[in-house]
Amino acid sequence: MPKQTQGLFKKPNSSYWYADFTDASGRRVKRSTRTVDRKEADAMLSKWKLEAHRQTMWNEEPQRLYDDLMLRYLQGPSMDKRAHDRDLYAAKRLTPFFQGQSLNGLGPADIQKYIDQRRQEGVGPATINKEINLLSAALNYGRRRLQWDVQNPVEGMRLRPPQGRIRWIDRSTAATLSKEAASVRGYLPDFIQLGLHTGMRKGEMLGLTWSRVDFERSMVYLTDMDQKNGKHGSIPLNAEAVAALERRRTHREQYCPQCPWVFASRHGERIANIRKGFESACEKAGITDFHPHDLRHTCAAWLVQDGVDIRVVCELLRHTSIQVTMRYAHLSSKNVRDAVERLSHFRPTCTEEAKRPAEASL
C-alpha cells in the first residue's frame, strides 16, 4: 500500500512525494511534487491547494512558472523525442534567463530580450531558433495538455537562418585525410570512407548496428529512431562503402564477436565521440575548417559534380525537400554548359542575313 500522510503519499516504485488534492473543477488530482524532501512536498501541496481555492472563489488564474512547465515538459513529451538530448541542451540556455518567471504575462518583448542577449553572446540564428522552439513546444504543451491559460509569444519571433554551410573536399584531399586518419584511430579511415560514399550522418554511422547491415543486398537500413526525419529508410552501398564495413566486420570477429555496434572499440564498447580524433586527422592532413558532417556535404558535392540528377541526390541523402538539396546545385555546371553549347549550333539563315542591313537602317 502507498505510504500516505496529510495529502502526501509515495508510490512503491518512486522516491518522489505525490500530492492528493481537489482542483478548482472539483476533480481529484494525484500529482508528483518531483521532490524527495517532505517539507518541500508539503509546501508544494499547500501552494496547489491555495491556487485551487483562489480559482474557485475568485476565478483567479494561478501563476504558472517557467520552471514548473519546463520540468514537466522535459520529463514528459520530450522524453519520447529523438532529440531529447538537444532539448536538454537548449533548456540549459533558456533557464538562466526565464527561471522563476511567470508565464501568465509572458509576451513578445520577453522573447526579444532573450534573442538580443543570445545574439550579443555571439550565438547564431539557427541555434537561437532551436532554443526558442523548445520554449514554444513547452508552452503549447501547457496550453493543450495541462489546460493552462498562457499565451505562446514565440510565434513569429524566429530568426531567418543563413544559408546552410557547405564545406567539401576533392578526392585527392579525401585520400590524404584517410591515410593520416589511420595513424590516429584505427576505425577512422572506415568512418571517413563510409561517410564519403553513403552520405550518412555522423550519428547514423556511430549508431549503426550489424543487424541493419545487409551485405548480400549491399544495403544499410535505418529505423525511425536513427533518422533525423523520424522515418524508416535504406541506403545503398557501393564497393568502397562495402569495403569499409568489411574491415569493421573483421575487427569485430577478431576482438569482440558479440558486439552489436559497427563502430566499436576492441572491448566491444560503442564509439560515441570522434571529434578529437577527427580533428587530429584533419590537422595531420593539413585540412582546416572540416567537420565530420562535411563528409556528407562532400558526398553530395561529388555526386552533383559527376552529373547525378539533383532529385536522385535528394533521395540518396534523404532530405526533407528538394530545396535542401538545391544548395548543391551550383556545383554542377553540366546543364548550364549544355545549354550554352546549343547556342553554338545556331546559324542564321540567308533570309535573316538579308534582313539585318534593312533592320539596322530603321
Buried (B, 14 or more C-beta within 10 A) or exposed (E): EEEEEEBBBBEEEEEEBBBBBBBBEEEEEEBBBBBEEEEEBBEBBEBBBEBBEBBBEEEEBBEBBBBBBBBBBBEEBBEEEBBEEBBEBBBEBBBEBBEEBEBBEBEEEBBEEBBEEBEEEEBEBEBBBBBBBBBBBBBBBBBEEBEBEBBBBBEEBBBEEEEEEBBBBEEEBBEBBBEBBBEBBBBBBBBBBBBBBBBBBBBBBBBBBBEBBEEEEBEBBBEEEBBBEEEEBEBEBEEEBBBBBEBBBEBBEEEBEEBBBBBBBEEBEBBEEBEEBBBBBBEBBEBEEBBBBBBBBBBBBBBBBEEBEBEEBBEBBBBEEEEBBEBBEEBBEEEEEEEEEEEEEEEEEEEEEEEEEEEEEE
